[in-house]
Amino acid sequence: MSTRNPSSAFTRRGVCGGLAGLSLLPLARAASAGAARFGPPQSFSWEALVAHARALAARPYQAEAAAPGAHDIDFDAAGKLTYGPATALNGTVRLLPVSRDAPIPVRLNFIEDGQARRLLSGKGMFAHGGSAAPAGLRVLNPRGDGDWLSFLGASYFRTAGAQNQYGISARGVAVDTALAHGEEFPRFTEFWIENPGDARVLIHALIDGPSLSGAMRIDSSNAPGGVVQDVTAVFALRRDIRRLGIAPASSMFWYDQNSPARTSDWRPEIHDSDGLAIVAANGEHLWRALRNPRAPRTNAFALSDPRGFGLLQRDRRFSDYQDDGAFYDRRPSLWIEPIGNWGPGAVMLYEFPTGSETTDNIAAFWVSDMPMRGGGYHEWRYRLRWISRDPSAGARAHLVDQWSGAGGIPGAIGRQDTRKLVFDFEGDNLAGLDRSSGVEAVTNLPPAAITAQAAYPVVGAARRWRVTIDIRPAALAQSEFRLFLRHKGAALSETVIEPLADLPA
């Protein structure tokens, strides 16, 4: 049950490479110059694509084969086809080649004046005039020295966010993630690209898999504050689906300063995201820090009509990563904002163990309480924000740091039967409060498991409060607990959900 991004071999170290000397030809000029071959104009509409997806779901699934020779194209060979001078369709779109990691080709269509023309061949369209079947596409940035949007592998896509650094990925849909019978990976089989530019592109996509067929409309805009994508996704189900994941995100968490088993890697932290944030319809803010667990696990956060949720990279300090190649401090957060009423359901978080930074071991998505029956048809609309700021912070204080270690008084011999958990909250609403203000830390831990607890302002930090809790793991029966700051009966902070399964016994 892996959520590894099939395109991660191209992107884990950053897909933005040197593209000096690009020949930027509009579609018509590229075709007339013989740089690519296109089919005749065909009418296209979103309504027709949706009807096609529904008709496709009424027929048995037909898997598509890998392109001849794709498995012979390794990481280095794919890079040579990807980077270097090449023709960009409509001035901004470059092709990504099939390879060992993404062996199945996709069909590409370009829309002009309401008419779609299919790209018939990738001959000569890759770096240095190379040829290959296309497995995906990328959209160049305004400087033409890299890209800000890419689609490659299964139904994965991602953007470079506000700091021009790839990291977390989105998916079109997730099917049966973290279930015993194994996950299914529907794939984008065809794209229709409209109005491609260096700051906006509208992409329509057909998605197909054994359990469903669907259509997606992804309207992407690139601005200084990040990338915003307005998404409409419709799915027609071939058969019952036990767990249909909507607006899924895939990320990587290897370790941070709080990980119980540190690796031999010299860097202090390595992760694309460090937590799951949720804003409920009633205004409650939740934060669940990510972990690299000992065994796969799934958490479900039940709620109705969420205002937003996403996997965030809150830690933006270079000193906490010390990586001037992968730049984990610049990795974008991915925030999902549902549009319309999604009804009751749950935000699900799936974590499984990883021993490296090349495997996406984190997934988050929405699952509706509505049964997903074969023959059914469902539509969701949402907005994706690929940004560096924290959209979940709000007016309440939020968690900015946490640590753990042996319990007891600092400087004394640590108590091995207890663990000390330390949480730092920060927010404007904490300014001016002191030890006499009546601020308290509220948890749902059983009193018998707590040997010491305190909440107090951090010296020299006007907007930061610290909570310390010494707990006895042997006295705990629950797998997690909740923590927040309260003042005069009102919540001062978001609610932190802290997993306990990783604590030493």
Disulfide bonds with the S-S distance in Angstrom:
none
